[in-house]
C-alpha cells in the first residue's frame, strides 16, 4: 500500500501522552525514578515549559499523569487577551483532530452493538454517493485513512462561503455532506494512505444514521456523559466568543503577531475536528476507556491497537527509529520498545496532543491556543523523558 509520506511523518512526529495503560503490562517506569523526577514539579520538563511560556512560545495547559495519578499540571498564557482572562486548568480548548478519536469510539460502540460492521460498505449506511464510493469504500478504510477520500476543505472551493451561511447543527452536517457526496476518490480504496477529514465527517454521519441521534448528541450522551467529561462539547461560534471558559484561538501572522480568529471559526465544528475539552476531561476520557466504561474489553483492545503500517523513520542523531501505524481513531507509534497511542490536532490557533504510553502508564495532554507547532518542542522533550525511563 502506498503511503503519503508527509502524512506518515506527521504521525510519527506526534508527541505522546500517557495514561493508566491498556492491557496493563509489567512496565517499570514511574514518576519516582531518576527520569521520572524530571517530569515532576521543578524538573527539567517543568522548567522548559515555563521558559517557553515566558518567551511567548507557548500558551495553554499541560497535564501529565502516571497510572492515573497527576504528576504535573501547568497552565500559561492568555485565554482571552481582550478580556484579560488567563489560561487555567479549567480552560476549555478546541481539540482539532483529537476529535477523531471520539469518532473511532462511537463507531466501535455501534459495532459492538451489531449496528455497524468494519467491513461494511459506505453505501450500506448512507445514500447519495457515486457507486465508485458507495460500493467500494469500507468503514475500516475510512477509519484508517485508506479509503481514497480527500478533504472537503480543499476539494470544494465553495465551502468557505457556504459555511458562513450555516447557523444550525443540521445545516453544518447536511451542507458539508452534500459537498462530500460530489467528490470522487483520489486512489483505489485500500491501496494508499491519504489523511482524510472527509472520511471522518462521513463516519460521523453514519453514527447519526444508525443511532437515530445527531452525531453531536450521540457523543454527548455516549462518550462525554459516560466518561464524566463535564466541560466537553461541540461549542458553537457564538459560544466560543462569549463563554469565558473557552480559550480564544490566536493564529500566528506572517509578521509573527498573534491574531484572534475566534470570529472566523465555523458556526459548529464537524466530527473530524470540532470537539472542545479541558485537559482534565481528556484524562477522564482515558480513564473511562481504560476502565471499559465506554467499550467492553474486546472492543477497547480493537481500537487501541495498530491497524495499518505507514512506514519507519530511521534513527537520526539521538532520536531513535519510529514506526507509525494508523488505527481506528487513535494512531500508534512504536519507538524504543514502547508503543505510543493517541492523536494530535492543529488548525488556526489550535495545537494539541493527547497520547498514552500503555507499557509505562503515562498519559500526557498538551492543549495550546497558539498554532504554528508551538507545542512541538514541548512534546519532543516530553517524549524523550518518558521513553528514557523504559
C-alpha positions in Angstrom: 0.0 0.0 0.0 1.3 3.4 -0.9 1.7 6.0 1.8 1.6 9.7 1.7 5.0 10.3 3.3 4.2 13.8 4.6 1.2 12.4 6.5 3.1 9.4 7.8 5.9 11.6 9.1 3.3 13.8 10.8 2.0 10.8 12.7 5.5 9.8 13.7 6.3 13.3 14.9 3.3 13.5 17.2 4.1 13.8 20.8 2.6 11.3 23.3 0.7 11.5 26.5 0.3 8.6 28.7 -2.4 7.1 30.8 -3.3 4.2 33.1 -2.3 1.8 30.4 -4.4 -0.5 28.2 -3.5 -4.2 28.6 -1.5 -3.4 31.7 1.9 -4.9 31.3 4.9 -5.2 33.6 6.5 -1.9 32.9 8.9 -0.5 35.5 8.8 3.2 34.6 7.2 5.6 37.0 7.3 9.2 38.2 9.6 8.2 41.1 12.6 7.1 39.1 15.5 9.4 38.1 14.0 10.2 34.7 10.5 10.4 36.2 11.7 13.1 38.5 12.5 15.3 35.5 8.7 15.2 34.7 7.7 16.3 38.2 7.3 19.9 39.5 10.7 21.6 39.4 12.2 19.1 37.0 13.7 19.6 33.6 10.3 19.5 31.8 8.6 21.9 34.2 11.4 24.4 33.8 11.4 24.1 30.0 7.7 24.8 29.6 7.9 27.8 31.9 10.7 29.2 29.8 8.7 28.6 26.6 5.8 30.4 28.1 8.0 33.3 29.3 9.2 33.8 25.7 5.6 33.7 24.5 6.3 30.4 22.6 3.5 28.5 24.5 0.0 29.4 25.7 -2.1 26.7 27.1 -2.3 23.8 29.6 0.0 20.8 30.1 -1.2 17.9 32.2 0.8 14.7 32.9 -0.3 11.6 34.8 1.3 8.3 35.6 -1.0 5.3 36.3 -3.9 7.7 36.9 -2.0 9.9 39.3 -1.4 13.6 38.4 2.3 14.3 38.2 2.3 17.8 36.7 -0.3 20.4 35.9 0.6 23.7 34.4 -1.3 26.5 32.7 0.3 29.5 31.0 -0.6 32.4 28.8 -3.9 34.2 28.0 -7.2 32.6 27.0 -8.7 35.9 26.0 -6.5 38.9 25.6 -9.3 41.3 25.1 -10.9 40.4 28.4 -7.5 39.7 30.2 -8.6 36.1 31.0 -5.7 33.8 31.7 -5.5 30.1 30.8 -6.3 28.0 33.8 -6.6 24.2 34.5 -10.3 24.5 33.8 -9.9 26.4 30.5 -11.7 24.7 27.6 -9.7 24.3 24.3 -10.6 23.4 20.8 -9.1 19.9 20.2 -8.7 19.8 16.4 -8.1 16.3 15.2 -8.0 14.7 18.6 -11.8 14.8 17.9 -11.3 11.9 15.5 -10.7 9.6 18.5 -14.3 10.2 19.6 -15.4 9.2 16.1 -13.5 5.9 16.5 -15.1 5.2 19.9 -18.6 6.0 18.6 -18.1 3.6 15.6 -16.8 0.9 18.0 -19.7 1.3 20.3 -22.1 0.8 17.5 -20.1 -2.1 16.1 -20.2 -3.7 19.5 -24.0 -3.4 19.4 -24.1 -5.0 16.0 -25.2 -1.9 14.1 -22.0 -1.2 12.2 -19.6 -3.6 10.5 -15.9 -2.6 10.0 -16.0 -4.3 6.6 -19.4 -2.7 5.8 -19.6 -0.6 2.6 -20.4 3.1 2.9 -23.5 2.6 0.7 -25.0 0.2 3.2 -25.4 3.1 5.7 -25.8 6.3 3.6 -27.2 7.0 0.2 -26.4 9.7 -2.4 -22.8 8.7 -3.1 -21.4 7.7 -6.5 -21.2 3.9 -7.0 -17.4 4.0 -7.0 -17.6 5.3 -3.5 -20.7 3.7 -2.1 -19.9 0.2 -3.3 -16.2 0.1 -2.6 -15.3 2.2 0.5 -15.5 0.4 3.9 -15.7 1.7 7.4 -12.3 0.2 8.1 -10.8 2.2 5.3 -12.4 5.4 6.4 -11.1 5.0 9.9 -7.5 4.2 8.7 -7.3 6.9 6.1 -7.1 4.3 3.3 -10.5 5.0 1.7 -9.1 7.2 -1.1 -11.3 10.0 0.1 -9.8 13.5 0.5 -10.5 16.7 2.4 -13.7 18.7 2.0 -11.9 21.9 2.8 -9.6 21.6 -0.2 -11.9 19.9 -2.7 -14.8 22.3 -2.5 -13.9 25.9 -3.3 -17.4 26.9 -2.3 -17.1 25.5 1.2 -15.7 28.7 2.9 -18.7 30.8 1.5 -21.3 28.2 2.4 -20.0 27.6 5.9 -20.5 31.3 6.7 -24.2 30.9 5.9 -24.9 27.9 8.2 -26.5 28.6 11.6 -27.5 25.2 12.9 -26.1 21.8 13.5 -28.2 20.3 10.8 -27.1 22.8 8.2 -23.5 22.2 9.1 -23.7 18.4 8.8 -26.1 18.3 5.8 -24.3 21.1 3.9 -20.9 19.5 4.3 -22.1 16.0 3.5 -23.7 17.4 0.3 -20.3 18.6 -0.8 -18.5 15.4 0.2 -21.1 13.3 -1.8 -20.0 15.2 -5.0 -16.3 14.3 -4.6 -14.6 11.3 -6.1 -11.7 9.2 -4.9 -8.0 10.0 -5.1 -6.9 6.4 -5.1 -8.4 2.9 -5.1 -9.8 2.1 -1.7 -7.3 0.1 0.4 -4.3 0.8 -1.7 -2.9 4.1 -0.3 -2.8 6.2 2.9 -4.2 9.7 2.5 -5.2 11.6 5.6 -8.9 12.3 5.1 -11.1 14.7 7.1 -14.0 14.0 4.7 -13.9 10.3 5.7 -14.4 11.2 9.4 -17.3 13.5 8.6 -18.9 10.6 6.7 -18.3 8.3 9.7 -20.0 10.9 11.9 -23.0 10.8 9.6 -23.1 7.0 9.7 -23.1 7.2 13.6 -26.0 9.6 13.3 -27.9 7.4 10.8 -27.7 4.1 12.7 -28.1 5.6 16.2 -31.1 7.8 15.4 -29.3 10.8 17.2 -27.4 13.7 15.7 -23.6 12.9 15.8 -23.2 15.7 18.4 -25.9 14.3 20.7 -24.6 10.8 20.4 -21.1 11.8 21.5 -22.5 14.0 24.3 -24.6 11.1 25.7 -22.4 8.0 25.0 -18.9 9.4 25.3 -18.7 12.7 27.1 -21.5 11.8 29.5 -20.3 8.3 30.3 -16.7 9.5 30.8 -17.7 12.4 33.1 -16.3 14.9 30.7 -18.5 17.7 32.1 -16.8 20.6 30.2 -16.5 18.9 26.9 -18.9 19.7 24.0 -19.1 20.9 20.4 -19.4 24.6 21.1 -20.8 27.0 18.5 -19.0 30.1 17.3 -21.2 32.4 19.4 -20.4 30.2 22.5 -16.7 30.4 21.7 -17.0 34.2 21.5 -18.9 34.6 24.7 -18.1 31.8 27.1 -15.3 32.9 29.4 -14.2 29.3 29.9 -13.2 28.8 26.3 -9.8 29.8 25.1 -9.7 32.1 22.0 -7.6 30.8 19.1 -4.6 33.0 18.3 -3.1 32.3 14.9 0.5 33.5 14.0 0.6 36.0 11.2 3.4 36.4 8.7 4.8 39.2 10.8 4.9 37.0 13.9 1.9 38.6 15.7 -0.8 36.7 17.4 -4.2 37.4 15.9 -7.5 36.3 17.5 -9.5 34.3 14.9 -12.4 33.1 17.1 -14.8 35.0 14.8 -13.6 33.1 11.8 -14.5 29.7 13.2 -17.3 27.6 11.7 -20.7 28.0 13.3 -20.2 24.5 14.7 -17.2 22.1 14.3 -17.6 18.8 12.5 -16.8 15.3 13.7 -13.3 15.4 12.2 -12.1 18.3 14.4 -14.8 20.2 16.2 -14.8 19.0 19.8 -13.7 21.1 22.8 -12.4 19.8 26.2 -10.3 20.6 29.2 -7.1 18.7 29.9 -8.7 17.1 32.9 -11.6 15.9 30.7 -9.1 14.1 28.4 -7.7 12.4 31.4 -11.3 11.3 32.4 -11.8 10.0 28.8 -8.6 8.0 29.1 -9.7 6.5 32.4 -13.1 5.7 31.1 -11.6 3.9 28.0 -9.1 2.1 30.2 -11.8 1.1 32.6 -14.1 -0.3 29.9 -16.8 2.2 30.7 -17.1 3.2 27.0 -16.4 -0.2 25.4 -16.1 -3.8 26.5 -12.6 -5.3 26.8 -12.5 -6.8 23.3 -13.6 -3.6 21.5 -11.3 -1.5 23.7 -8.4 -3.6 22.6 -9.6 -3.4 19.0 -9.5 0.4 18.7 -6.3 0.8 20.8 -4.1 -1.5 18.7 -2.3 -0.7 15.4 -4.1 -1.4 12.1 -2.2 -0.2 9.0 1.6 0.3 8.9 2.6 3.6 7.5 6.4 3.4 7.4 9.5 3.8 9.5 11.7 6.8 10.2 15.4 5.7 10.7 17.3 6.8 13.7 18.8 10.3 13.4 21.3 11.7 16.0 20.0 10.9 19.4 16.5 10.2 18.0 15.5 6.5 17.8 13.7 4.9 14.9 10.0 5.2 14.8 7.4 3.1 13.1 3.9 4.6 12.6 0.5 2.9 12.3 -2.9 4.2 11.5 -5.6 2.9 13.9 -9.4 3.1 14.5 -9.3 6.7 15.8 -6.2 6.7 18.0 -3.0 6.1 16.0 0.1 4.3 17.2 3.9 4.7 17.0 6.5 2.0 18.0 9.7 3.5 19.4 12.4 2.3 21.8 10.4 -0.9 22.5 7.3 1.1 23.6 4.0 1.8 21.9 2.6 5.3 21.9 -1.1 5.7 21.3 -3.1 8.8 20.7 -3.7 11.7 18.3 -2.7 15.3 17.8 -4.5 18.3 16.3 -3.8 21.6 14.6 -5.5 24.4 12.9 -5.7 28.2 13.2 -5.0 28.9 16.9 -5.1 25.2 17.8 -2.1 23.0 18.6 -3.0 19.9 20.7 -1.8 16.4 21.6 -3.3 13.6 23.6 -1.2 10.4 23.9 -0.8 7.5 26.2 2.1 5.0 26.8 0.4 1.7 27.6 3.5 -0.1 28.8 4.7 2.5 31.3 1.4 4.0 32.4 1.9 7.6 31.3 -0.7 9.9 29.9 0.1 13.4 28.6 -2.1 16.2 27.4 -0.9 19.4 25.7 -3.6 21.9 24.8 -2.5 25.2 23.2 -4.4 28.2 21.8 -1.4 29.2 19.6 -0.6 27.5 16.3 2.4 27.0 14.1 3.6 23.9 16.0 4.3 25.9 19.1 3.8 22.8 21.2 6.3 20.7 19.2 9.5 21.5 21.3 7.5 20.7 24.5 6.1 17.5 23.0 9.6 16.4 21.9 11.2 16.8 25.3 8.2 15.1 26.9 8.5 12.1 24.7 12.3 11.9 25.2 12.0 12.0 29.0 9.2 9.4 29.1 11.0 7.0 26.8 14.2 7.4 28.7 12.6 5.6 31.7 11.9 2.4 29.9 
